[in-house]
């Protein structure tokens, strides 16, 4: 068991989510940065979808009642064990009775604490981990390995996107403004969507349309003209026109964006989007 001495502000148990329920109005949810979660699980010998702790902007303190092999992936959160700095993006052992402290982020938004055997605690999309919680660790199923972060996985300020279903309804100046501009992530952003501020884009029909299904990564343009990137806790339907959609290969980068971070968009076609996803998957192989 692991005891939560201090949870941090937004620490939660996350896995890869549960797809297939959008027609019932339930988004897939899951980790904001699935690449970091998957790599962390592989480092400790878990299946990709094993549950782990996701920490946002600031981490917490955790007392290990049993020894465990762990890996911390994602952004740089300055983790220490009993005051000694420990590495990220590689597995290491924590002895029974030791305390892991995860600090505040230096780079992106989130980090992941993965433990060999995974967490027995079920993912709780709307419930954060609390002080005093006891988190159970499952049975070890695989061998831990060592691996380091590749630079191309780090967050960057360009998100590649395909044309959205309503892209042709936007006039040429509006589309050009969107792809030529730099935006900032607003403080009002959360797991449901990242609100951006920057040059306003004139949406067709005043930004109103008949509600229809929307996908993860869809970039809506509401009546105020400021884009919204739909994220892992998104609603499954929406009534704002979609100018573009972040590609699957870049969604983990969205999970590392912080308030006030800068971002711009690069248009790619569907074939390129598929090639970039295949390239990402190849880079995750041992």
C-alpha positions as CSV (number, residue, x, y, z in Angstrom):
1,X,0.0,0.0,0.0
2,X,1.0,3.6,-0.6
3,X,-0.3,6.3,1.7
4,X,-1.0,9.8,0.4
5,X,0.6,12.2,2.8
6,X,-0.1,15.2,0.6
7,X,-1.9,14.8,-2.7
8,X,-1.1,18.0,-4.5
9,X,-3.9,20.1,-6.1
10,X,-5.1,17.9,-9.0
11,X,-3.7,14.4,-8.4
12,X,-5.9,11.6,-9.7
13,X,-5.8,7.9,-10.7
14,X,-5.7,7.7,-14.5
15,X,-5.5,5.0,-17.1
16,X,-5.9,5.1,-20.9
17,X,-9.7,5.8,-20.6
18,X,-12.7,3.9,-21.8
19,X,-13.6,4.5,-25.5
20,X,-16.9,3.4,-27.1
21,X,-19.5,5.3,-25.0
22,X,-19.6,8.6,-26.9
23,X,-23.1,7.7,-28.3
24,X,-24.3,7.6,-24.7
25,X,-22.8,11.1,-24.0
26,X,-19.7,9.7,-22.1
27,X,-16.2,10.8,-23.2
28,X,-13.3,8.4,-23.0
29,X,-11.5,10.4,-20.4
30,X,-8.2,8.9,-19.2
31,X,-4.7,10.3,-19.0
32,X,-4.1,13.8,-20.5
33,X,-0.7,12.6,-21.9
34,X,-1.1,9.0,-23.0
35,X,2.5,8.8,-24.3
36,X,4.0,9.5,-20.9
37,X,1.6,7.0,-19.2
38,X,2.3,4.3,-21.7
39,X,6.1,4.7,-21.5
40,X,6.0,4.8,-17.7
41,X,4.0,1.6,-17.6
42,X,6.5,-0.1,-20.0
43,X,9.4,1.0,-17.8
44,X,8.0,-0.9,-14.9
45,X,6.7,-3.9,-16.8
46,X,3.0,-3.0,-16.9
47,X,0.6,-3.2,-19.7
48,X,0.1,0.2,-21.4
49,X,-3.4,0.7,-19.8
50,X,-2.4,0.1,-16.2
51,X,-3.6,2.8,-13.8
52,X,-1.1,5.3,-12.5
53,X,-1.1,8.7,-10.7
54,X,-1.4,11.8,-12.8
55,X,-0.2,15.0,-11.2
56,X,-0.9,18.4,-12.7
57,X,1.3,21.5,-12.2
58,X,2.3,20.4,-8.7
59,X,2.9,16.9,-7.2
60,X,2.5,15.5,-3.7
61,X,4.2,13.3,-1.0
62,X,3.6,9.5,-0.8
63,X,4.7,7.0,1.9
64,X,5.6,3.6,0.6
65,X,4.6,0.8,3.0
66,X,6.1,-1.7,0.6
67,X,9.1,-1.6,-1.7
68,X,8.2,-1.0,-5.3
69,X,9.7,-0.4,-8.8
70,X,8.5,2.9,-10.1
71,X,8.9,5.3,-13.0
72,X,8.0,9.0,-13.2
73,X,7.4,10.3,-16.7
74,X,6.0,13.4,-18.3
75,X,7.2,16.9,-17.4
76,X,10.1,17.7,-15.0
77,X,8.6,17.8,-11.5
78,X,11.9,17.4,-9.5
79,X,11.1,14.2,-7.7
80,X,13.0,13.1,-4.6
81,X,13.0,10.0,-2.4
82,X,13.9,10.8,1.3
83,X,15.4,14.1,0.1
84,X,17.6,12.5,-2.6
85,X,16.9,13.4,-6.2
86,X,15.7,10.6,-8.5
87,X,15.6,10.4,-12.3
88,X,12.6,10.6,-14.5
89,X,12.0,8.5,-17.6
90,X,13.7,5.5,-16.2
91,X,12.7,2.9,-13.6
92,X,14.1,2.7,-10.1
93,X,13.3,1.0,-6.8
94,X,11.8,2.6,-3.7
95,X,12.3,0.7,-0.4
96,X,9.6,0.2,2.1
97,X,9.3,3.1,4.6
98,X,10.6,5.7,2.1
99,X,8.8,8.9,1.1
100,X,8.5,10.1,-2.5
101,X,8.1,13.8,-3.0
102,X,7.1,15.2,-6.3
103,X,7.6,18.9,-6.6
104,X,6.2,21.5,-9.0
105,X,6.6,21.4,-12.7
106,X,9.5,23.1,-14.4
107,X,8.4,22.5,-18.0
108,X,4.9,21.2,-19.1
109,X,1.7,20.5,-17.2
110,X,1.7,16.9,-16.0
111,X,3.7,13.9,-14.8
112,X,2.9,10.3,-14.1
113,X,3.8,8.0,-11.3
114,X,3.7,4.4,-12.5
115,X,4.3,1.5,-10.2
116,X,5.1,-2.1,-11.1
117,X,1.8,-4.0,-10.8
118,X,-0.2,-0.8,-11.4
119,X,-2.7,0.7,-8.9
120,X,-5.6,-1.4,-7.8
121,X,-7.6,1.8,-7.1
122,X,-10.1,2.3,-10.0
123,X,-9.7,5.5,-12.1
124,X,-11.9,8.2,-10.7
125,X,-12.4,10.8,-13.4
126,X,-14.3,13.3,-11.2
127,X,-12.6,12.5,-7.8
128,X,-9.1,13.6,-6.9
129,X,-6.8,11.7,-4.6
130,X,-7.1,12.9,-1.0
131,X,-4.8,13.2,2.0
132,X,-4.7,10.0,3.9
133,X,-5.9,7.8,1.0
134,X,-4.3,4.3,0.8
135,X,-3.6,3.2,-2.7
136,X,-3.2,-0.5,-3.4
137,X,-0.6,-1.9,-5.8
138,X,-1.4,-4.9,-8.0
139,X,0.6,-8.0,-8.7
140,X,3.8,-7.6,-10.8
141,X,3.2,-9.0,-14.3
142,X,6.2,-8.2,-16.3
143,X,9.9,-7.2,-16.2
144,X,10.9,-3.6,-15.6
145,X,13.2,-2.0,-18.2
146,X,15.3,1.2,-18.5
147,X,14.6,3.8,-21.2
148,X,15.2,7.5,-21.6
149,X,13.0,10.2,-23.1
150,X,13.5,11.1,-26.7
151,X,13.6,14.9,-27.3
152,X,10.7,14.8,-29.9
153,X,8.3,13.7,-27.2
154,X,8.7,17.0,-25.3
155,X,5.9,19.6,-25.6
156,X,6.4,22.1,-28.4
157,X,4.5,25.2,-29.4
158,X,3.2,23.9,-32.8
159,X,0.2,21.5,-32.9
160,X,-0.5,19.8,-36.2
161,X,-4.1,19.7,-37.3
162,X,-6.3,18.5,-40.1
163,X,-9.2,20.5,-41.5
164,X,-12.3,20.4,-39.4
165,X,-15.8,19.4,-40.7
166,X,-16.9,23.0,-41.0
167,X,-13.5,24.3,-42.3
168,X,-14.9,25.2,-45.8
169,X,-17.6,27.4,-44.1
170,X,-14.9,29.8,-42.8
171,X,-13.8,32.4,-45.3
172,X,-10.2,32.5,-46.5
173,X,-9.1,35.4,-44.2
174,X,-10.5,33.6,-41.1
175,X,-8.7,30.3,-42.0
176,X,-5.5,32.2,-42.7
177,X,-5.7,34.1,-39.4
178,X,-6.2,30.9,-37.5
179,X,-3.1,29.1,-39.0
180,X,-0.9,32.2,-39.1
181,X,-1.5,33.3,-35.5
182,X,0.0,32.5,-32.1
183,X,-2.4,31.9,-29.2
184,X,-2.0,31.7,-25.5
185,X,-3.7,29.1,-23.3
186,X,-6.1,30.8,-20.9
187,X,-6.3,30.1,-17.1
188,X,-10.0,28.9,-17.6
189,X,-8.8,25.8,-19.4
190,X,-9.3,22.3,-17.9
191,X,-9.6,18.7,-18.9
192,X,-12.8,19.4,-20.9
193,X,-11.2,22.0,-23.1
194,X,-8.3,24.4,-23.5
195,X,-9.5,28.0,-24.2
196,X,-7.2,30.1,-26.2
197,X,-6.8,33.8,-26.5
198,X,-5.4,35.6,-29.5
199,X,-6.5,37.1,-32.8
200,X,-10.3,36.6,-33.1
201,X,-11.6,34.5,-35.9
202,X,-15.0,35.3,-37.6
203,X,-17.0,32.0,-37.3
204,X,-19.7,31.2,-39.9
205,X,-23.3,31.9,-39.0
206,X,-22.2,33.8,-36.0
207,X,-20.6,30.7,-34.4
208,X,-24.0,28.9,-34.1
209,X,-25.0,25.7,-35.7
210,X,-27.1,22.6,-35.1
211,X,-25.5,20.4,-32.4
212,X,-23.6,17.4,-33.7
213,X,-21.1,14.9,-32.5
214,X,-17.6,16.2,-31.8
215,X,-14.3,14.4,-31.5
216,X,-11.3,14.6,-29.2
217,X,-9.0,17.4,-30.3
218,X,-11.7,19.3,-32.2
219,X,-11.0,23.1,-32.3
220,X,-14.3,24.9,-32.0
221,X,-14.8,28.6,-32.8
222,X,-17.5,30.0,-30.5
223,X,-19.3,33.4,-31.2
224,X,-16.5,35.4,-29.5
225,X,-14.0,34.0,-32.1
226,X,-11.5,32.6,-29.6
227,X,-10.7,28.9,-30.2
228,X,-11.4,26.0,-27.8
229,X,-9.5,22.7,-28.1
230,X,-11.8,19.9,-26.9
231,X,-9.8,17.6,-24.6
232,X,-10.1,14.3,-22.7
233,X,-13.0,15.3,-20.5
234,X,-14.9,16.8,-23.5
235,X,-18.6,16.9,-24.1
236,X,-19.5,14.5,-26.9
237,X,-21.7,16.9,-28.9
238,X,-21.3,20.6,-29.7
239,X,-22.9,23.5,-31.5
240,X,-19.9,25.6,-32.5
241,X,-18.2,25.2,-35.9
242,X,-15.0,23.3,-36.0
243,X,-12.2,24.9,-38.0
244,X,-9.6,22.1,-37.4
245,X,-8.8,19.0,-35.4
246,X,-5.5,18.3,-33.6
247,X,-4.0,15.1,-34.9
248,X,-3.8,12.0,-32.7
249,X,0.0,12.0,-32.8
250,X,0.0,15.5,-31.1
251,X,-2.7,15.0,-28.5
252,X,-0.2,14.1,-25.8
253,X,1.4,17.6,-26.4
254,X,-2.0,19.2,-25.7
255,X,-1.9,17.4,-22.3
256,X,1.4,19.2,-21.4
257,X,0.1,22.7,-22.2
258,X,-0.1,25.1,-19.2
259,X,-2.0,28.3,-18.8
260,X,-0.2,31.2,-20.6
261,X,1.7,28.7,-22.9
262,X,2.0,29.8,-26.5
263,X,0.7,27.6,-29.3
264,X,0.1,27.8,-33.0
265,X,-1.3,25.4,-35.5
266,X,0.1,23.8,-38.7
267,X,-2.3,22.3,-41.3
268,X,-1.6,18.8,-42.5
269,X,-3.7,16.3,-44.6
270,X,-5.1,13.0,-43.4
271,X,-2.4,10.9,-45.0
272,X,0.3,12.9,-43.2
273,X,-1.6,12.6,-39.9
274,X,-1.7,8.8,-40.3
275,X,2.0,8.7,-41.1
276,X,2.9,10.9,-38.1
277,X,0.8,8.6,-35.8
278,X,2.6,5.5,-37.2
279,X,5.9,7.2,-36.7
280,X,5.0,8.0,-33.0
281,X,4.0,4.4,-32.4
282,X,7.3,3.1,-33.9
283,X,9.2,5.4,-31.6
284,X,7.5,3.8,-28.6
285,X,8.7,0.4,-29.4
286,X,11.8,-1.0,-27.5
